[in-house]
């Protein structure tokens, strides 16, 4: 009889107050992220619904309540100190990196072309603290402007509303400690996709 009473009490409390899961920030090797990191192949459980395979892009996918963020870390689109996509090179290793940057851009174009009309894509560009604050801010603004120009020249993306901001060394995801690995993580481009 006692067990039945406790079961009754338990289910009464559950039905009265309900069950709620709390979403904790994900702590990864790249610091604390507001939202949930999505692993390749995992279905995205967000208020934002896109019928798009984000696995096509070589980026970390972060799910937020009202947005999806594609984070391209390090120097996936730009060579260090550069504000445009890399050019042809005679050096095989350098050319392989240059090809990767162009390929990453084309992957992004393909994914963005599958997004619904009037989708907003905010391009946020960051760098590390290796140089002067003003230089870093201008570098990220120039990269942001370059990226928005490149996306806007792609006819298949006319249905997307792009905006871009360069943040300089603000908002690091790991402390700017002078460690090259941490600096690489802070040099990033984030594509914030909102309906």
NORNORUR-V362964 format. One record per backbone hydrogen bond with DSSP energy under -1.0 kcal/mol. NH is the residue of the N-H (numbers start at 1). CO is the residue of the C=O. E is the energy in kcal/mol with one decimal. If there is no record, write none. Layout:
<<NH;CO;E> <NH;CO;E>>
This chain:
<<5;1;-1.9> <6;2;-2.1> <7;3;-2.4> <8;4;-2.6> <9;5;-2.8> <10;6;-2.9> <11;7;-2.7> <12;8;-2.0> <13;9;-2.4> <14;10;-2.3> <15;11;-2.5> <16;12;-2.2> <17;13;-2.9> <18;14;-2.6> <26;33;-1.1> <28;31;-1.6> <31;28;-1.7> <33;26;-1.8> <36;63;-2.6> <38;61;-2.8> <42;39;-2.3> <52;50;-1.4> <54;52;-1.0> <56;53;-1.3> <57;54;-1.6> <59;57;-2.1> <60;71;-2.6> <62;69;-3.0> <63;36;-3.2> <64;67;-2.9> <68;193;-2.1> <69;62;-3.2> <70;191;-2.3> <71;60;-3.1> <72;189;-3.0> <74;184;-1.1> <74;187;-1.2> <82;79;-2.3> <95;91;-2.7> <96;92;-2.0> <97;93;-1.8> <98;94;-2.3> <99;95;-2.7> <100;96;-2.0> <101;97;-1.9> <102;98;-1.9> <103;99;-2.6> <104;100;-2.6> <105;101;-1.9> <106;102;-2.2> <107;103;-2.1> <108;104;-2.1> <109;105;-2.4> <110;106;-2.2> <111;107;-2.4> <112;108;-3.1> <113;109;-2.2> <114;111;-1.2> <115;112;-1.4> <118;159;-2.1> <119;116;-1.4> <120;194;-3.0> <121;161;-2.5> <122;192;-2.7> <123;163;-3.2> <124;190;-3.1> <125;165;-2.5> <126;188;-2.8> <127;168;-2.6> <136;132;-2.7> <137;133;-2.5> <138;134;-2.4> <139;135;-2.7> <140;136;-2.2> <141;137;-2.1> <142;138;-2.8> <143;139;-2.2> <144;140;-2.5> <145;141;-2.6> <146;142;-2.4> <147;143;-2.7> <148;144;-2.3> <149;145;-2.1> <150;146;-2.4> <151;147;-2.6> <152;148;-2.2> <153;149;-1.1> <154;151;-1.4> <157;154;-2.2> <158;155;-1.7> <160;157;-2.0> <161;119;-3.1> <163;121;-1.9> <165;123;-2.8> <167;125;-3.0> <170;167;-1.7> <177;175;-1.7> <183;179;-2.6> <184;180;-2.1> <185;181;-1.6> <186;182;-1.9> <187;183;-1.4> <189;72;-2.2> <190;124;-3.0> <191;70;-2.8> <192;122;-3.0> <193;68;-3.5> <194;120;-2.9>>
